[in-house]
Amino acid sequence: MMQGYDENSYPLKIEASKVLVESVEFNPAIVMKLASRIDYDVLKNALESLGPSSLPDELPAILDPKNDEKLLKNLHRVLLEVKIEEGWLVCPKTNKKYKIARGIPNMLKNDAKPDEHQTDAYSLAREASAILKAGRAGDTSL
């Protein structure tokens, strides 16, 4: 157990002010692997804060790529395509808010600010992502 952890402080609530949906190629094998490892109740709870969800109350015990294609596509969308770009994560016990900026939550103690290197790392990650997307599309210019 983590030091300072209190079960009443999990899961954090989401207050999203900017949500993006970025298309990602559907791969049922990846979604099935993710689905076997997530806390589905926490996912459903998080989705409620973003609006109505098309996911069922419970996952089937065994997911089948052919019979559960619609469910797998819905899971794919929420797990891989929906991005919280701006907003807050809120502790349900203390109501402490952690800012989400450019898709990255700041969970540092004492409201410390991310240093210059973290911002540079973010910029590099965005640039690398753009290069990869351009390469997949056959476009070599940026």
C-alpha positions in Angstrom: 0.0 0.0 0.0 1.2 3.5 -0.8 2.3 5.8 2.0 -0.5 8.3 2.8 -3.0 6.4 0.8 -6.6 6.5 2.0 -9.2 4.3 0.2 -11.7 7.1 0.5 -9.5 9.3 -1.8 -9.8 6.9 -4.8 -10.9 7.1 -7.5 -10.3 10.8 -8.3 -13.3 12.5 -10.0 -12.9 14.2 -13.4 -13.9 17.8 -14.1 -13.2 18.2 -17.8 -13.3 21.6 -19.5 -11.8 20.4 -22.8 -12.1 16.9 -24.2 -10.6 15.8 -27.5 -11.3 12.7 -29.5 -8.4 11.5 -31.6 -8.9 8.6 -34.0 -6.8 5.5 -33.3 -6.9 2.4 -35.5 -9.2 -0.2 -33.9 -7.4 -3.4 -32.6 -9.7 -5.7 -30.7 -6.8 -7.7 -29.3 -5.4 -4.6 -27.6 -8.8 -3.6 -26.3 -9.4 -7.1 -24.9 -6.0 -7.0 -23.1 -6.8 -3.6 -21.6 -10.3 -4.6 -20.6 -8.9 -7.5 -18.6 -6.6 -5.2 -16.6 -8.8 -2.2 -15.8 -11.1 -1.6 -12.9 -14.3 -1.4 -14.9 -16.3 0.2 -12.1 -13.8 3.0 -11.9 -13.9 3.5 -15.7 -17.7 3.7 -15.6 -17.6 6.2 -12.7 -15.1 8.4 -14.7 -17.2 8.3 -17.8 -20.3 9.4 -15.8 -18.5 12.7 -15.1 -18.0 13.2 -18.8 -21.6 12.6 -19.8 -23.7 9.7 -21.0 -21.9 6.4 -21.8 -22.8 3.6 -24.2 -21.0 1.0 -22.0 -23.0 -1.7 -20.2 -23.1 -1.8 -16.4 -20.9 -4.9 -16.4 -18.4 -6.5 -18.8 -19.0 -10.1 -20.0 -16.8 -12.6 -18.2 -15.2 -13.4 -21.5 -15.0 -11.0 -24.4 -15.4 -12.4 -27.9 -14.0 -10.3 -30.8 -16.9 -11.4 -33.1 -19.9 -11.4 -30.8 -18.7 -8.3 -28.7 -17.4 -6.1 -31.6 -19.7 -3.2 -30.7 -18.8 -3.3 -27.0 -15.1 -3.6 -28.0 -15.4 -0.6 -30.3 -17.0 1.4 -27.5 -14.3 0.4 -25.1 -11.7 1.3 -27.7 -13.2 4.8 -28.0 -13.2 5.6 -24.3 -9.8 3.9 -23.5 -7.8 5.0 -26.5 -9.5 7.9 -28.3 -11.0 10.2 -25.7 -8.4 12.6 -24.2 -9.0 15.0 -21.3 -7.0 18.0 -22.6 -8.0 20.5 -19.9 -9.7 20.3 -16.5 -9.2 18.9 -13.0 -8.8 15.7 -11.1 -10.6 16.0 -7.7 -10.0 14.0 -4.6 -13.4 12.8 -3.3 -12.2 12.9 0.3 -10.4 16.3 0.5 -11.8 18.0 -2.6 -8.2 18.9 -3.5 -7.9 19.7 -7.2 -5.1 18.7 -9.5 -5.0 20.6 -12.7 -4.9 18.9 -16.1 -3.2 21.0 -18.7 -2.4 19.9 -22.3 -3.5 16.4 -21.3 -1.1 16.1 -18.4 -2.3 16.1 -14.8 -0.1 17.9 -12.3 0.0 15.7 -9.2 3.0 17.4 -7.6 2.8 18.0 -3.8 2.4 21.5 -2.4 1.1 22.9 -5.7 4.7 22.8 -7.1 4.9 23.9 -10.7 6.3 21.7 -13.4 9.9 22.7 -14.2 11.1 23.8 -17.6 12.3 20.3 -18.5 8.9 18.8 -18.1 7.4 21.4 -20.4 10.2 20.7 -22.9 9.6 17.0 -22.6 5.9 17.6 -23.4 6.8 19.6 -26.5 9.1 16.9 -27.7 6.5 14.2 -27.1 3.9 16.3 -29.1 6.4 16.8 -31.9 7.3 13.1 -32.0 3.6 12.2 -32.1 3.1 14.5 -35.1 6.0 13.0 -36.9 4.7 9.5 -36.3 1.2 10.5 -37.5 2.6 12.1 -40.6 4.7 9.1 -41.4 1.7 6.8 -41.1 -0.3 9.0 -43.5 2.6 8.9 -46.0 3.3 12.6 -45.5 6.9 13.5 -44.8 6.4 17.2 -44.3 5.5 18.9 -41.1 
